[in-house]
Amino acid sequence: MIVRWQAEARHALRSLHCSAAVCAGLVSNIGKKPIVYPPTVTLEPTSTTIAVKGPLGETAVPLMPFMKLSNTAPNTLAVAVENPKERKQRAMWGLTRTLIHNAIVGMTEGFTTPVYLVGVGYRAALEADPRGKGEGRSGQRLNMKLGFSHSVFVSVPDYIKIEVPQPTKIVLGCTDKHKLGLFAAQIRRWRPPEPYKGKGIIVGNERIRMKTVKKK
């Protein structure tokens, strides 16, 4: 009886705490953090976008009309909204801050992610694309053996940097985190990891929840 009462009391406290945070703490935990960027990066905000220029290139992040940007200190950018009480503005607050931060990291360091081919006979090789460069192609393609009766060819876009240090490991690099994730997902789609033997294409630190085979 005492245990049940304690559980109900904890549930009530959690509900009270959550409701108070929603009513009084109308702040985005991600959006309120200032963005510190290196001197090699130049930010040029406008009414609709913010341009980010760095050693690796230039990109732009779209801005909603209610977003507010200010420099609170040298090489420090603060992101805010006009009315944090509105749910949409709070949602876009943290999202916009994350997009700007990712753009700064992409223009200074870039993003990389490894792709692993797990399976007997699985391997990949980088070769020249017979179609050559053009139409967003880099002139290279992946030749992968994934257990099919045929090879799988994936054309590499011109915005992706790719290396194959080992037959079962592919390293992808890009200045745009979103485009990097899309291309990695395109490769993974050919052999999604299966939960019984763990075979397939694994991206980054992806973990597979293994299942046991039911024996009769």
Summary of the structure (lengths in Angstrom):
residues: 216
radius of gyration: 23.5
end to end distance: 42.9
largest distance: 74.5
contacts: 579
relative contact order: 0.11
helix: 26%
strand: 38%
